[in-house]
């Protein structure tokens, strides 16, 4: 392009990509935090020659669902955990496969915290790009971090979460490290990576919305198996093993102010009687588009979106970030 695009509509479709002749259709535009200046980064939806979504692309179906419920104003907030590893496969800062002493997530000190500069660099890059960031924090496992995207309405959460993941990969290149999204980043360990999704509709956020939250949780309890099929790779079953603050993969549970449940109602939400719920089941390698789509299909009472039909919550092997 000869000029800086002022809108997404000015960005052309890129055709003839890959040996399968895919087209890249622009869907979201961000400032480029690496080259900066007038340069942009464009998130694209990959399409086959006939216009259908390419293998692994689930944005379009998520968008259709979001359009159907846009009057309910669904909001999402995504908590993306990851572990920094070296090219040799060890978590950053570890001298062996045995973890250094760990404690609370909010620690300080060079002997306890590994990768704070990477987390902050990533956060600043995302803010510059225009991604709606809610925060970043260290986790209990040394070299494990988290960033939060949102709250975002509708399809925007998936767009911003995927671009934030891309920026993290780019930032880690400069530090010679690799971010790991696997649900079980250290084999045989109690440590795990989650991708918790916070969700609400306008009725949940209004006065008396706690009743709507409880109704949504009841719907979620009826479709636990279908959701688990979409919430990450096979390691998610190892992650949700009831150890620590993890729930049971095979059994749905919910509670107020209890992080060991499948779905949590935060204590302050219960006290105020309005707000949101936290679905703690998704793994870090989930596809945010699929998680958002599943929550809306199950929780929002819109004809054609809620029901047991296989077309509503149909997982595919290419749905996982680890296989893209």
C-alpha positions as CSV (number, residue, x, y, z in Angstrom):
1,X,0.0,0.0,0.0
2,X,1.2,3.5,-0.8
3,X,-0.7,5.3,2.0
4,X,-1.5,4.6,5.6
5,X,-5.0,3.0,5.7
6,X,-7.5,5.0,7.7
7,X,-9.9,2.1,8.0
8,X,-10.2,-1.7,7.6
9,X,-12.1,-1.2,4.3
10,X,-9.0,0.3,2.7
11,X,-6.9,-2.8,3.3
12,X,-7.1,-5.2,0.3
13,X,-7.7,-8.9,0.3
14,X,-4.4,-10.8,-0.2
15,X,-5.0,-13.6,-2.6
16,X,-3.0,-16.7,-3.7
17,X,-1.5,-17.5,-0.3
18,X,0.1,-20.9,0.3
19,X,0.0,-23.9,-2.1
20,X,-3.8,-24.1,-1.6
21,X,-4.4,-20.6,-3.0
22,X,-6.0,-19.2,0.1
23,X,-7.2,-15.7,0.4
24,X,-6.6,-13.6,3.5
25,X,-9.6,-11.4,4.3
26,X,-8.9,-8.4,6.6
27,X,-11.1,-8.5,9.7
28,X,-9.3,-6.2,12.2
29,X,-6.5,-3.6,12.1
30,X,-4.0,-2.7,14.8
31,X,-1.0,-0.4,15.1
32,X,2.4,-2.1,14.6
33,X,4.3,-2.0,17.9
34,X,7.5,-3.3,16.2
35,X,8.0,-1.1,13.2
36,X,5.7,1.7,14.6
37,X,5.2,4.8,12.5
38,X,2.3,4.6,10.1
39,X,2.6,0.8,9.8
40,X,-0.2,-1.5,10.7
41,X,-0.8,-5.2,11.6
42,X,-3.9,-6.7,10.0
43,X,-5.7,-9.8,11.4
44,X,-7.1,-11.8,8.6
45,X,-9.6,-14.6,8.1
46,X,-8.2,-17.3,5.8
47,X,-10.6,-18.4,3.1
48,X,-10.6,-21.2,0.5
49,X,-11.0,-20.4,-3.2
50,X,-14.7,-20.9,-2.9
51,X,-15.0,-18.4,-0.1
52,X,-15.5,-20.9,2.7
53,X,-13.4,-20.7,5.9
54,X,-10.1,-22.4,5.6
55,X,-9.2,-25.3,7.9
56,X,-8.9,-24.1,11.5
57,X,-10.7,-20.9,10.9
58,X,-13.8,-20.6,13.1
59,X,-14.2,-16.8,13.2
60,X,-17.1,-16.6,10.7
61,X,-19.3,-19.0,12.7
62,X,-18.5,-17.2,15.9
63,X,-19.4,-13.9,14.2
64,X,-22.8,-15.2,13.0
65,X,-23.7,-16.2,16.6
66,X,-22.6,-12.8,18.0
67,X,-24.7,-11.0,15.4
68,X,-27.7,-13.1,16.4
69,X,-27.4,-12.0,20.1
70,X,-26.0,-8.5,19.7
71,X,-29.0,-7.0,21.3
72,X,-28.0,-8.8,24.5
73,X,-24.6,-7.1,24.4
74,X,-22.4,-10.1,25.4
75,X,-19.1,-9.1,27.0
76,X,-16.1,-11.3,27.4
77,X,-12.8,-11.1,29.4
78,X,-10.1,-13.6,28.6
79,X,-7.3,-14.7,31.0
80,X,-4.4,-16.2,29.0
81,X,-1.8,-18.1,31.0
82,X,1.5,-19.2,29.5
83,X,4.9,-20.5,30.4
84,X,8.2,-19.1,29.1
85,X,10.6,-21.9,27.9
86,X,14.1,-21.9,26.4
87,X,14.8,-23.5,23.1
88,X,16.2,-26.5,25.1
89,X,12.7,-27.0,26.5
90,X,13.2,-26.0,30.1
91,X,11.1,-23.3,31.7
92,X,13.0,-20.0,31.7
93,X,15.2,-19.6,34.8
94,X,15.1,-23.3,35.8
95,X,18.4,-25.0,36.1
96,X,16.8,-28.5,35.8
97,X,13.4,-30.1,35.3
98,X,12.8,-29.4,39.0
99,X,11.0,-26.1,39.7
100,X,12.6,-23.5,41.9
101,X,10.7,-22.7,45.1
102,X,7.4,-21.1,44.4
103,X,4.8,-19.3,46.5
104,X,2.3,-16.6,45.9
105,X,1.9,-15.3,42.3
106,X,2.8,-11.7,43.3
107,X,6.4,-12.1,44.1
108,X,9.5,-9.9,43.6
109,X,13.2,-10.6,43.4
110,X,15.5,-12.0,40.8
111,X,15.7,-15.4,42.5
112,X,11.9,-15.8,42.4
113,X,10.7,-14.1,39.3
114,X,11.7,-15.1,35.8
115,X,10.5,-13.0,32.8
116,X,8.9,-9.9,34.2
117,X,10.6,-7.8,31.5
118,X,9.0,-10.0,28.8
119,X,5.5,-9.7,30.4
120,X,5.8,-5.9,30.6
121,X,7.2,-5.6,27.1
122,X,4.3,-7.7,25.7
123,X,1.8,-5.7,27.7
124,X,3.2,-2.4,26.4
125,X,3.3,-3.6,22.8
126,X,-0.4,-4.7,23.0
127,X,-1.5,-1.4,24.4
128,X,0.4,0.5,21.7
129,X,-1.2,-1.8,19.1
130,X,-4.7,-0.9,20.4
131,X,-5.6,-4.2,21.9
132,X,-8.0,-3.9,24.8
133,X,-5.8,-5.1,27.7
134,X,-7.1,-5.5,31.2
135,X,-3.8,-6.4,32.9
136,X,-0.9,-8.8,33.3
137,X,0.4,-10.8,36.3
138,X,2.8,-13.4,37.3
139,X,1.5,-16.8,38.2
140,X,2.5,-19.2,41.0
141,X,4.8,-21.3,38.8
142,X,8.2,-19.6,38.2
143,X,8.3,-18.5,34.6
144,X,4.5,-18.6,34.3
145,X,2.7,-15.4,33.4
146,X,-0.8,-14.3,32.4
147,X,-2.3,-11.4,30.4
148,X,-5.9,-10.4,30.3
149,X,-7.9,-9.2,27.3
150,X,-11.2,-7.3,27.6
151,X,-13.8,-6.7,28.5
152,X,-14.7,-6.8,24.9
153,X,-18.1,-7.2,23.2
154,X,-18.9,-9.9,20.7
155,X,-16.4,-11.0,18.2
156,X,-13.8,-8.3,19.3
157,X,-12.6,-10.6,22.2
158,X,-11.5,-13.3,19.8
159,X,-9.8,-10.8,17.5
160,X,-7.9,-9.1,20.3
161,X,-6.9,-12.3,22.0
162,X,-5.5,-13.9,18.9
163,X,-3.5,-10.7,18.0
164,X,-2.2,-10.5,21.6
165,X,-1.0,-14.1,21.2
166,X,0.8,-13.2,18.0
167,X,2.5,-10.2,19.6
168,X,3.6,-12.4,22.5
169,X,5.3,-14.8,20.1
170,X,7.0,-11.8,18.4
171,X,8.2,-10.3,21.7
172,X,9.6,-13.7,22.8
173,X,11.6,-13.9,19.6
174,X,13.6,-10.9,20.8
175,X,14.3,-12.6,24.1
176,X,15.2,-16.0,22.7
177,X,12.3,-17.7,24.4
178,X,9.2,-19.5,23.5
179,X,5.7,-19.0,25.1
180,X,4.0,-22.3,25.8
181,X,0.2,-22.4,25.9
182,X,0.0,-26.1,26.6
183,X,-2.5,-27.0,29.4
184,X,0.3,-29.0,31.1
185,X,3.5,-27.2,30.4
186,X,5.6,-29.4,32.7
187,X,5.0,-33.1,32.5
188,X,4.0,-34.8,35.7
189,X,3.7,-31.5,37.5
190,X,0.8,-29.9,39.4
191,X,1.4,-26.8,37.4
192,X,-1.1,-26.0,34.6
193,X,-2.0,-23.3,32.1
194,X,-5.6,-22.1,32.0
195,X,-7.6,-19.8,29.7
196,X,-10.4,-18.7,31.9
197,X,-13.3,-16.8,30.2
198,X,-15.4,-14.2,32.0
199,X,-18.8,-13.7,30.4
200,X,-21.9,-11.6,30.9
201,X,-24.9,-10.2,29.0
202,X,-26.6,-6.8,29.6
203,X,-29.2,-8.5,31.7
204,X,-26.6,-10.0,34.0
205,X,-24.9,-6.6,34.5
206,X,-28.2,-4.9,35.4
207,X,-29.7,-4.6,38.8
208,X,-31.0,-8.1,39.8
209,X,-28.7,-9.7,37.2
210,X,-27.6,-12.5,39.6
211,X,-30.8,-14.4,38.7
212,X,-29.8,-14.3,35.0
213,X,-26.3,-15.5,36.0
214,X,-27.8,-18.5,37.8
215,X,-30.0,-19.3,34.9
216,X,-27.0,-19.3,32.6
217,X,-25.1,-21.5,34.9
218,X,-28.0,-24.0,34.9
219,X,-27.8,-24.1,31.1
220,X,-24.0,-24.6,31.3
221,X,-24.5,-27.6,33.7
222,X,-26.7,-29.3,31.1
223,X,-24.0,-29.1,28.3
224,X,-20.8,-29.8,30.2
225,X,-19.6,-32.5,27.9
226,X,-20.1,-30.5,24.8
227,X,-18.2,-27.6,26.2
228,X,-15.3,-29.7,27.4
229,X,-14.9,-31.0,23.8
230,X,-14.2,-27.4,22.7
231,X,-12.3,-26.0,25.6
232,X,-8.7,-27.1,24.7
233,X,-6.5,-30.0,23.7
234,X,-6.3,-33.4,25.3
235,X,-4.1,-32.1,28.1
236,X,-7.0,-30.2,29.5
237,X,-8.2,-33.5,31.1
238,X,-4.9,-33.8,32.8
239,X,-5.1,-30.1,33.9
240,X,-8.6,-30.4,35.4
241,X,-7.6,-33.1,37.9
242,X,-9.1,-31.6,41.2
243,X,-5.5,-30.8,42.4
244,X,-5.0,-27.4,43.8
245,X,-7.6,-24.9,42.4
246,X,-8.6,-27.1,39.5
247,X,-12.1,-28.6,39.1
248,X,-13.0,-32.1,37.8
249,X,-12.9,-32.5,34.0
250,X,-15.8,-34.9,34.0
251,X,-18.1,-33.2,36.5
252,X,-19.7,-29.8,36.3
253,X,-19.7,-27.7,39.5
254,X,-20.3,-24.1,40.3
255,X,-19.8,-22.0,43.5
256,X,-19.6,-18.5,44.8
257,X,-16.0,-17.2,45.5
258,X,-14.6,-20.7,44.9
259,X,-11.8,-21.1,42.3
260,X,-12.0,-24.9,42.5
261,X,-15.3,-25.0,40.6
262,X,-16.0,-25.3,36.9
263,X,-17.8,-22.0,36.9
264,X,-17.3,-19.3,39.6
265,X,-19.5,-16.5,40.6
266,X,-17.0,-13.9,42.1
267,X,-17.8,-12.9,45.7
268,X,-18.3,-9.2,44.8
269,X,-20.8,-10.2,42.0
270,X,-22.8,-12.2,44.5
271,X,-22.8,-9.3,47.0
272,X,-23.8,-6.7,44.4
273,X,-26.4,-9.0,42.8
274,X,-25.2,-8.3,39.3
275,X,-22.1,-8.7,37.1
276,X,-20.6,-11.8,35.4
277,X,-19.6,-15.4,35.7
278,X,-16.2,-17.0,35.2
279,X,-15.9,-20.2,33.2
280,X,-12.7,-21.7,34.5
281,X,-12.7,-24.8,32.3
282,X,-11.0,-23.6,29.1
283,X,-7.4,-24.5,28.8
284,X,-4.7,-22.0,27.7
285,X,-4.6,-23.6,24.2
286,X,-8.3,-23.0,23.5
287,X,-9.6,-21.1,20.6
288,X,-11.2,-18.0,22.1
289,X,-13.7,-17.8,19.1
290,X,-15.0,-21.2,20.0
291,X,-15.2,-20.6,23.7
292,X,-17.2,-17.3,23.2
293,X,-19.4,-19.0,20.6
294,X,-20.2,-21.9,23.0
295,X,-21.0,-19.6,25.9
296,X,-23.4,-17.6,23.8
297,X,-25.1,-20.6,22.3
298,X,-25.7,-22.2,25.7
299,X,-26.4,-19.2,27.8
300,X,-28.4,-16.8,25.6
301,X,-32.0,-17.9,25.0
302,X,-32.2,-17.2,21.3
303,X,-34.2,-19.6,19.0
304,X,-31.8,-21.8,17.0
305,X,-28.8,-21.2,19.2
306,X,-29.7,-23.2,22.3
307,X,-30.3,-26.9,22.1
308,X,-28.7,-30.3,21.9
309,X,-28.1,-30.4,18.2
310,X,-24.6,-31.5,17.0
311,X,-24.4,-28.5,14.7
312,X,-24.3,-26.1,17.6
313,X,-21.2,-27.3,19.5
314,X,-19.3,-29.4,17.0
315,X,-15.5,-29.7,17.7
316,X,-13.0,-30.4,15.0
317,X,-9.4,-31.5,15.4
318,X,-8.2,-28.3,13.9
319,X,-9.9,-26.1,16.6
320,X,-6.9,-26.0,18.9
321,X,-4.1,-23.5,18.9
322,X,-1.6,-26.3,19.3
323,X,-2.5,-27.7,15.9
324,X,-2.7,-24.5,13.9
